[in-house]
Every structure is written in C-alpha cells, then in structure tokens.
C-alpha cells in the first residue's frame, strides 16, 4: 500500500484516468461525472492512499460542479445563469485537464472552489 509519499506509475496512471472520467458526462454518460470516478475510486481506494486521496478530491469536485450547475440552471430564469453556466462548464473542463496532468506527474492535486464533503475516515 502506498503511504502517500510516493505514487507508483500505475497509481498515477489510474488516478489520471479517474480525473478524466469526470468528463464522461460530456460523452453521453448520464451522471457519469460522478458515477464513473466513484466506481473507479471504490475499486482501488483501499489499495493506495494516493488513489484514495485523489479519488476523494475528484468526487468532492464533481459534487461541487453538480451544485454549481443546478444553481446555474435556476439562474437561467433571470438570464445571468447562461453566463454562469458557461463559466462552470469551462471551469470543469480546464480544472479536470489540469488535475489529470498534475496527477500524471505524481503531484497531489487540489481542485479550486470545491466543497470538501467527502473526508478521510478518522
């Protein structure tokens, strides 16, 4: 088990794919931005602290994005939601790609503007 100080190549690759799986809603997987990373994380989180930490970070970000999207759809009725919706989608894509690149390089990535509701077990 990885102690979090060093991520192996396979852990980095797996975590990178978990991040990229957050974009699966854009290719037609309903709720894929949450479900696909959740499934990938649940398969390996006990084997690696790096995968566990990155998986929790991914899920927190995807849940936050869902909240922002719902909020944007509500604001569409007063027209400002269209702008906010575009910004949320742009943030989602850019932050996910940045996370994938940093994770592939073995860095612990933390998404910006994220509610951290899934915390490590104590």
OpenMM code with the backbone's topology and positions (N, CA, C; nanometers):
from openmm import Vec3, app, unit

residues = "UNK UNK UNK UNK UNK UNK UNK UNK UNK UNK UNK UNK UNK UNK UNK UNK UNK UNK UNK UNK UNK UNK UNK UNK UNK UNK UNK UNK UNK UNK UNK UNK UNK UNK UNK UNK UNK UNK UNK UNK UNK UNK UNK UNK UNK UNK UNK UNK UNK UNK UNK UNK UNK UNK UNK UNK UNK UNK UNK UNK UNK UNK UNK UNK UNK UNK UNK UNK UNK UNK UNK UNK UNK UNK UNK UNK UNK UNK UNK UNK UNK UNK UNK UNK UNK UNK UNK UNK UNK UNK UNK UNK UNK UNK UNK UNK UNK UNK UNK UNK UNK UNK UNK UNK UNK UNK UNK UNK UNK UNK UNK UNK UNK UNK UNK UNK UNK UNK UNK UNK UNK UNK".split()
positions = [
    Vec3(0.0849, -0.1185, 0.0000),
    Vec3(0.0000, 0.0000, 0.0000),
    Vec3(0.0888, 0.1239, 0.0000),
    Vec3(0.0527, 0.2198, -0.0812),
    Vec3(0.1266, 0.3448, -0.0898),
    Vec3(0.1012, 0.4280, 0.0351),
    Vec3(0.2069, 0.4804, 0.0945),
    Vec3(0.1910, 0.5609, 0.2158),
    Vec3(0.1674, 0.7084, 0.1872),
    Vec3(0.1516, 0.7441, 0.0610),
    Vec3(0.1228, 0.8824, 0.0255),
    Vec3(0.2465, 0.9658, -0.0028),
    Vec3(0.3648, 0.9114, 0.0228),
    Vec3(0.4858, 0.9878, -0.0024),
    Vec3(0.5314, 0.9749, -0.1473),
    Vec3(0.4976, 0.8653, -0.2100),
    Vec3(0.5394, 0.8402, -0.3463),
    Vec3(0.4310, 0.7615, -0.4168),
    Vec3(0.3968, 0.8015, -0.5369),
    Vec3(0.2967, 0.7300, -0.6154),
    Vec3(0.3670, 0.6528, -0.7259),
    Vec3(0.3332, 0.5254, -0.7379),
    Vec3(0.3914, 0.4433, -0.8441),
    Vec3(0.3346, 0.4865, -0.9788),
    Vec3(0.3960, 0.4389, -1.0850),
    Vec3(0.3478, 0.4713, -1.2189),
    Vec3(0.2033, 0.4246, -1.2387),
    Vec3(0.1721, 0.3054, -1.1918),
    Vec3(0.0360, 0.2539, -1.2108),
    Vec3(-0.0653, 0.3338, -1.1281),
    Vec3(-0.0268, 0.3776, -1.0084),
    Vec3(-0.1169, 0.4608, -0.9270),
    Vec3(-0.1414, 0.5954, -0.9938),
    Vec3(-0.0360, 0.6541, -1.0459),
    Vec3(-0.0501, 0.7829, -1.1149),
    Vec3(-0.1393, 0.7700, -1.2378),
    Vec3(-0.1185, 0.6639, -1.3144),
    Vec3(-0.1986, 0.6425, -1.4348),
    Vec3(-0.3455, 0.6207, -1.3981),
    Vec3(-0.3706, 0.5385, -1.2977),
    Vec3(-0.5079, 0.5111, -1.2547),
    Vec3(-0.5751, 0.6391, -1.2053),
    Vec3(-0.5051, 0.7169, -1.1251),
    Vec3(-0.5605, 0.8426, -1.0738),
    Vec3(-0.5868, 0.9412, -1.1874),
    Vec3(-0.5000, 0.9421, -1.2869),
    Vec3(-0.5196, 1.0291, -1.4029),
    Vec3(-0.6491, 0.9931, -1.4747),
    Vec3(-0.6723, 0.8638, -1.4939),
    Vec3(-0.7957, 0.8200, -1.5593),
    Vec3(-0.9176, 0.8507, -1.4739),
    Vec3(-0.9030, 0.8448, -1.3425),
    Vec3(-1.0157, 0.8821, -1.2551),
    Vec3(-1.0522, 1.0289, -1.2765),
    Vec3(-0.9498, 1.1146, -1.2851),
    Vec3(-0.9775, 1.2574, -1.3097),
    Vec3(-1.0479, 1.2748, -1.4443),
    Vec3(-0.9923, 1.2147, -1.5489),
    Vec3(-1.0510, 1.2297, -1.6825),
    Vec3(-1.1920, 1.1711, -1.6908),
    Vec3(-1.2201, 1.0713, -1.6080),
    Vec3(-1.3547, 1.0120, -1.6052),
    Vec3(-1.4589, 1.1143, -1.5610),
    Vec3(-1.4145, 1.2195, -1.4937),
    Vec3(-1.5056, 1.3260, -1.4532),
    Vec3(-1.5671, 1.3996, -1.5708),
    Vec3(-1.5115, 1.3818, -1.6884),
    Vec3(-1.5659, 1.4457, -1.8085),
    Vec3(-1.6609, 1.3535, -1.8840),
    Vec3(-1.6887, 1.2359, -1.8306),
    Vec3(-1.7684, 1.1362, -1.9037),
    Vec3(-1.9124, 1.1808, -1.9300),
    Vec3(-1.9636, 1.2764, -1.8555),
    Vec3(-2.0986, 1.3276, -1.8841),
    Vec3(-2.1047, 1.3961, -2.0195),
    Vec3(-1.9915, 1.4512, -2.0636),
    Vec3(-1.9892, 1.5211, -2.1916),
    Vec3(-1.9907, 1.4257, -2.3104),
    Vec3(-1.9685, 1.2962, -2.2857),
    Vec3(-1.9755, 1.1993, -2.3950),
    Vec3(-2.1010, 1.1127, -2.3830),
    Vec3(-2.1980, 1.1598, -2.3062),
    Vec3(-2.3286, 1.0962, -2.3030),
    Vec3(-2.3549, 0.9982, -2.1903),
    Vec3(-2.2703, 0.9924, -2.0902),
    Vec3(-2.2945, 0.9040, -1.9763),
    Vec3(-2.3717, 0.9842, -1.8705),
    Vec3(-2.5003, 0.9545, -1.8520),
    Vec3(-2.5779, 1.0311, -1.7530),
    Vec3(-2.5166, 1.0211, -1.6130),
    Vec3(-2.4954, 1.1340, -1.5519),
    Vec3(-2.4334, 1.1446, -1.4197),
    Vec3(-2.2946, 1.0794, -1.4156),
    Vec3(-2.2346, 1.0628, -1.5329),
    Vec3(-2.1041, 0.9979, -1.5424),
    Vec3(-1.9941, 1.0728, -1.4714),
    Vec3(-2.0071, 1.2039, -1.4609),
    Vec3(-1.9035, 1.2823, -1.3946),
    Vec3(-1.8902, 1.2449, -1.2470),
    Vec3(-1.9955, 1.1870, -1.1899),
    Vec3(-1.9902, 1.1394, -1.0510),
    Vec3(-1.9763, 0.9872, -1.0472),
    Vec3(-2.0586, 0.9171, -1.1241),
    Vec3(-2.0643, 0.7714, -1.1154),
    Vec3(-1.9362, 0.7014, -1.1601),
    Vec3(-1.8788, 0.7435, -1.2726),
    Vec3(-1.7597, 0.6745, -1.3239),
    Vec3(-1.6408, 0.6921, -1.2285),
    Vec3(-1.6085, 0.8150, -1.1843),
    Vec3(-1.4993, 0.8266, -1.0861),
    Vec3(-1.5300, 0.7531, -0.9550),
    Vec3(-1.6566, 0.7530, -0.9129),
    Vec3(-1.6945, 0.6826, -0.7904),
    Vec3(-1.6670, 0.5327, -0.8025),
    Vec3(-1.7034, 0.4745, -0.9152),
    Vec3(-1.6793, 0.3317, -0.9363),
    Vec3(-1.5295, 0.3030, -0.9392),
    Vec3(-1.4549, 0.3841, -1.0141),
    Vec3(-1.3088, 0.3629, -1.0226),
    Vec3(-1.2437, 0.3773, -0.8850),
    Vec3(-1.2845, 0.4788, -0.8104),
    Vec3(-1.2279, 0.5020, -0.6765),
    Vec3(-1.2617, 0.3863, -0.5834),
    Vec3(-1.3871, 0.3409, -0.5867),
    Vec3(-1.4287, 0.2349, -0.4950),
    Vec3(-1.3568, 0.1029, -0.5227),
    Vec3(-1.3112, 0.0824, -0.6451),
    Vec3(-1.2391, -0.0407, -0.6781),
    Vec3(-1.0980, -0.0445, -0.6202),
    Vec3(-1.0339, 0.0721, -0.6011),
    Vec3(-0.8917, 0.0734, -0.5650),
    Vec3(-0.8542, 0.1570, -0.4436),
    Vec3(-0.9488, 0.2247, -0.3800),
    Vec3(-0.9116, 0.3189, -0.2742),
    Vec3(-0.8463, 0.2524, -0.1531),
    Vec3(-0.8726, 0.1263, -0.1316),
    Vec3(-0.8112, 0.0587, -0.0173),
    Vec3(-0.6699, 0.0097, -0.0471),
    Vec3(-0.6331, 0.0077, -0.1730),
    Vec3(-0.5013, -0.0408, -0.2132),
    Vec3(-0.3945, 0.0680, -0.2129),
    Vec3(-0.4356, 0.1936, -0.2187),
    Vec3(-0.3393, 0.3022, -0.2343),
    Vec3(-0.3908, 0.4297, -0.1681),
    Vec3(-0.3107, 0.4869, -0.0817),
    Vec3(-0.3508, 0.6134, -0.0196),
    Vec3(-0.3519, 0.7263, -0.1223),
    Vec3(-0.2678, 0.7170, -0.2246),
    Vec3(-0.2659, 0.8188, -0.3300),
    Vec3(-0.3974, 0.8148, -0.4088),
    Vec3(-0.4395, 0.6965, -0.4488),
    Vec3(-0.5656, 0.6820, -0.5209),
    Vec3(-0.6824, 0.7224, -0.4313),
    Vec3(-0.6754, 0.6869, -0.3045),
    Vec3(-0.7814, 0.7252, -0.2106),
    Vec3(-0.7915, 0.8768, -0.1995),
    Vec3(-0.6796, 0.9434, -0.1807),
    Vec3(-0.6796, 1.0891, -0.1649),
    Vec3(-0.7281, 1.1578, -0.2922),
    Vec3(-0.6770, 1.1155, -0.4072),
    Vec3(-0.7176, 1.1768, -0.5332),
    Vec3(-0.8642, 1.1467, -0.5644),
    Vec3(-0.9097, 1.0260, -0.5331),
    Vec3(-1.0498, 0.9900, -0.5557),
    Vec3(-1.1458, 1.0754, -0.4754),
    Vec3(-1.1109, 1.0993, -0.3477),
    Vec3(-1.1950, 1.1864, -0.2653),
    Vec3(-1.1960, 1.3274, -0.3217),
    Vec3(-1.0817, 1.3738, -0.3673),
    Vec3(-1.0724, 1.5083, -0.4253),
    Vec3(-1.1588, 1.5182, -0.5516),
    Vec3(-1.1518, 1.4161, -0.6355),
    Vec3(-1.2319, 1.4140, -0.7589),
    Vec3(-1.3809, 1.4162, -0.7255),
    Vec3(-1.4223, 1.3301, -0.6357),
    Vec3(-1.5656, 1.3232, -0.6024),
    Vec3(-1.6149, 1.4519, -0.5402),
    Vec3(-1.5353, 1.5136, -0.4546),
    Vec3(-1.5748, 1.6424, -0.3972),
    Vec3(-1.5918, 1.7473, -0.5062),
    Vec3(-1.5000, 1.7497, -0.6021),
    Vec3(-1.5092, 1.8473, -0.7112),
    Vec3(-1.6318, 1.8200, -0.7974),
    Vec3(-1.6565, 1.6944, -0.8311),
    Vec3(-1.7707, 1.6615, -0.9166),
    Vec3(-1.9033, 1.6950, -0.8474),
    Vec3(-1.9117, 1.6706, -0.7181),
    Vec3(-2.0324, 1.7085, -0.6432),
    Vec3(-2.0481, 1.8605, -0.6403),
    Vec3(-1.9376, 1.9320, -0.6237),
    Vec3(-1.9407, 2.0783, -0.6247),
    Vec3(-1.9865, 2.1300, -0.7603),
    Vec3(-1.9329, 2.0720, -0.8684),
    Vec3(-1.9733, 2.1116, -1.0035),
    Vec3(-2.1229, 2.0878, -1.0216),
    Vec3(-2.1731, 1.9762, -0.9714),
    Vec3(-2.3173, 1.9473, -0.9812),
    Vec3(-2.3987, 2.0560, -0.9124),
    Vec3(-2.3553, 2.0966, -0.7940),
    Vec3(-2.4233, 2.2043, -0.7215),
    Vec3(-2.4207, 2.3334, -0.8039),
    Vec3(-2.3029, 2.3677, -0.8576),
    Vec3(-2.2915, 2.4901, -0.9381),
    Vec3(-2.3803, 2.4831, -1.0630),
    Vec3(-2.3892, 2.3663, -1.1253),
    Vec3(-2.4738, 2.3519, -1.2445),
    Vec3(-2.6212, 2.3696, -1.2097),
    Vec3(-2.6646, 2.3098, -1.1017),
    Vec3(-2.8041, 2.3259, -1.0586),
    Vec3(-2.8342, 2.4730, -1.0301),
    Vec3(-2.7423, 2.5378, -0.9596),
    Vec3(-2.7567, 2.6801, -0.9293),
    Vec3(-2.7633, 2.7619, -1.0590),
    Vec3(-2.6799, 2.7274, -1.1565),
    Vec3(-2.6789, 2.7977, -1.2854),
    Vec3(-2.8112, 2.7818, -1.3579),
    Vec3(-2.8648, 2.6592, -1.3586),
    Vec3(-2.9924, 2.6359, -1.4260),
    Vec3(-3.1042, 2.7181, -1.3623),
    Vec3(-3.1010, 2.7327, -1.2313),
    Vec3(-3.2002, 2.8155, -1.1632),
    Vec3(-3.1848, 2.9619, -1.2051),
    Vec3(-3.0606, 3.0083, -1.2149),
    Vec3(-3.0352, 3.1478, -1.2528),
    Vec3(-3.0652, 3.1766, -1.3997),
    Vec3(-3.0812, 3.0735, -1.4811),
    Vec3(-3.1153, 3.0949, -1.6219),
    Vec3(-3.2450, 3.1736, -1.6346),
    Vec3(-3.3349, 3.1577, -1.5389),
    Vec3(-3.4624, 3.2285, -1.5442),
    Vec3(-3.4458, 3.3793, -1.5293),
    Vec3(-3.3337, 3.4238, -1.4742),
    Vec3(-3.3079, 3.5682, -1.4696),
    Vec3(-3.1914, 3.6045, -1.5621),
    Vec3(-3.1648, 3.5175, -1.6569),
    Vec3(-3.0697, 3.5344, -1.7668),
    Vec3(-2.9217, 3.5313, -1.7282),
    Vec3(-2.8855, 3.5671, -1.6077),
    Vec3(-2.7438, 3.5629, -1.5704),
    Vec3(-2.6924, 3.4186, -1.5621),
    Vec3(-2.7847, 3.3247, -1.5525),
    Vec3(-2.7479, 3.1839, -1.5439),
    Vec3(-2.6743, 3.1336, -1.6659),
    Vec3(-2.7037, 3.1907, -1.7837),
    Vec3(-2.6345, 3.1485, -1.9050),
    Vec3(-2.4853, 3.1754, -1.8944),
    Vec3(-2.4501, 3.2917, -1.8447),
    Vec3(-2.3088, 3.3256, -1.8260),
    Vec3(-2.2455, 3.2356, -1.7208),
    Vec3(-2.3148, 3.2193, -1.6088),
    Vec3(-2.2623, 3.1366, -1.5008),
    Vec3(-2.2473, 2.9909, -1.5457),
    Vec3(-2.3442, 2.9426, -1.6224),
    Vec3(-2.3397, 2.8064, -1.6737),
    Vec3(-2.2160, 2.7850, -1.7618),
    Vec3(-2.1894, 2.8804, -1.8488),
    Vec3(-2.0702, 2.8725, -1.9341),
    Vec3(-1.9418, 2.8713, -1.8527),
    Vec3(-1.9366, 2.9549, -1.7499),
    Vec3(-1.8176, 2.9598, -1.6652),
    Vec3(-1.7971, 2.8303, -1.5874),
    Vec3(-1.9059, 2.7709, -1.5412),
    Vec3(-1.8967, 2.6451, -1.4663),
    Vec3(-1.8453, 2.5334, -1.5569),
    Vec3(-1.8980, 2.5250, -1.6780),
    Vec3(-1.8534, 2.4218, -1.7713),
    Vec3(-1.7070, 2.4416, -1.8080),
    Vec3(-1.6678, 2.5653, -1.8302),
    Vec3(-1.5275, 2.5954, -1.8605),
    Vec3(-1.4367, 2.5589, -1.7432),
    Vec3(-1.4764, 2.5947, -1.6227),
    Vec3(-1.4007, 2.5576, -1.5028),
    Vec3(-1.3883, 2.4063, -1.4930),
    Vec3(-1.4972, 2.3359, -1.5153),
    Vec3(-1.4992, 2.1901, -1.5058),
    Vec3(-1.3974, 2.1269, -1.6015),
    Vec3(-1.4000, 2.1688, -1.7255),
    Vec3(-1.3106, 2.1104, -1.8260),
    Vec3(-1.1654, 2.1465, -1.7990),
    Vec3(-1.1375, 2.2744, -1.7757),
    Vec3(-0.9993, 2.3184, -1.7549),
    Vec3(-0.9401, 2.2586, -1.6280),
    Vec3(-1.0138, 2.2626, -1.5182),
    Vec3(-0.9626, 2.2096, -1.3916),
    Vec3(-0.9399, 2.0588, -1.4003),
    Vec3(-1.0281, 1.9886, -1.4696),
    Vec3(-1.0122, 1.8432, -1.4828),
    Vec3(-0.8878, 1.8097, -1.5635),
    Vec3(-0.8639, 1.8810, -1.6706),
    Vec3(-0.7436, 1.8561, -1.7511),
    Vec3(-0.6179, 1.8904, -1.6713),
    Vec3(-0.6205, 2.0017, -1.5990),
    Vec3(-0.5059, 2.0376, -1.5142),
    Vec3(-0.4807, 1.9300, -1.4093),
    Vec3(-0.5870, 1.8789, -1.3492),
    Vec3(-0.5743, 1.7746, -1.2474),
    Vec3(-0.5144, 1.6483, -1.3068),
    Vec3(-0.5592, 1.6111, -1.4256),
    Vec3(-0.5072, 1.4905, -1.4904),
    Vec3(-0.3579, 1.5035, -1.5182),
    Vec3(-0.3159, 1.6180, -1.5674),
    Vec3(-0.1738, 1.6397, -1.5977),
    Vec3(-0.0904, 1.6370, -1.4703),
    Vec3(-0.1345, 1.7101, -1.3681),
    Vec3(-0.0583, 1.7141, -1.2428),
    Vec3(-0.0537, 1.5773, -1.1762),
    Vec3(-0.1647, 1.5059, -1.1804),
    Vec3(-0.1693, 1.3728, -1.1207),
    Vec3(-0.0764, 1.2774, -1.1948),
    Vec3(-0.0758, 1.2866, -1.3260),
    Vec3(0.0134, 1.2008, -1.4042),
    Vec3(0.1597, 1.2267, -1.3676),
    Vec3(0.1889, 1.3500, -1.3290),
    Vec3(0.3248, 1.3854, -1.2863),
    Vec3(0.3505, 1.3504, -1.1399),
    Vec3(0.2526, 1.2896, -1.0728),
    Vec3(0.2701, 1.2426, -0.9359),
    Vec3(0.2430, 1.3454, -0.8286),
    Vec3(0.1827, 1.4567, -0.8652),
    Vec3(0.1530, 1.5610, -0.7678),
    Vec3(0.0154, 1.5379, -0.7051),
    Vec3(0.0002, 1.5790, -0.5817),
    Vec3(-0.1311, 1.5762, -0.5169),
    Vec3(-0.2055, 1.7009, -0.5595),
    Vec3(-0.3108, 1.6841, -0.6378),
    Vec3(-0.3844, 1.7983, -0.6911),
    Vec3(-0.5053, 1.8282, -0.6040),
    Vec3(-0.5292, 1.9577, -0.5814),
    Vec3(-0.6494, 2.0029, -0.5102),
    Vec3(-0.7241, 2.0975, -0.6032),
    Vec3(-0.8499, 2.0633, -0.6280),
    Vec3(-0.9334, 2.1462, -0.7150),
    Vec3(-0.9684, 2.2769, -0.6444),
    Vec3(-0.9768, 2.3854, -0.7228),
    Vec3(-1.0189, 2.5132, -0.6630),
    Vec3(-1.1700, 2.5149, -0.6401),
    Vec3(-1.2167, 2.6064, -0.5600),
    Vec3(-1.3583, 2.6334, -0.5309),
    Vec3(-1.4411, 2.5058, -0.5095),
    Vec3(-1.3885, 2.4168, -0.4264),
    Vec3(-1.4515, 2.2873, -0.4040),
    Vec3(-1.4983, 2.2733, -0.2603),
    Vec3(-1.6206, 2.2232, -0.2449),
    Vec3(-1.6714, 2.1881, -0.1125),
    Vec3(-1.6177, 2.0490, -0.0807),
    Vec3(-1.5479, 2.0350, 0.0277),
    Vec3(-1.4887, 1.9048, 0.0631),
    Vec3(-1.5801, 1.8325, 0.1622),
    Vec3(-1.6779, 1.7622, 0.1057),
    Vec3(-1.7748, 1.6924, 0.1880),
    Vec3(-1.7348, 1.5481, 0.2161),
    Vec3(-1.6573, 1.4883, 0.1261),
    Vec3(-1.6081, 1.3522, 0.1471),
    Vec3(-1.4690, 1.3641, 0.2065),
    Vec3(-1.4583, 1.3283, 0.3315),
    Vec3(-1.3317, 1.3427, 0.4041),
    Vec3(-1.2758, 1.2053, 0.4359),
    Vec3(-1.1462, 1.2011, 0.4656),
    Vec3(-1.0873, 1.0708, 0.5010),
    Vec3(-1.1461, 1.0174, 0.6307),
    Vec3(-1.1541, 0.8861, 0.6401),
    Vec3(-1.2020, 0.8230, 0.7622),
    Vec3(-1.1011, 0.8465, 0.8742),
    Vec3(-1.1524, 0.8730, 0.9911),
    Vec3(-1.0604, 0.9014, 1.1027),
    Vec3(-1.0571, 0.7900, 1.2007),
] * unit.nanometer
topology = app.Topology()
chain = topology.addChain("A")
for resn in residues:
    res = topology.addResidue(resn, chain)
    for name in ("N", "CA", "C"):
        topology.addAtom(name, app.Element.getBySymbol(name[0]), res)
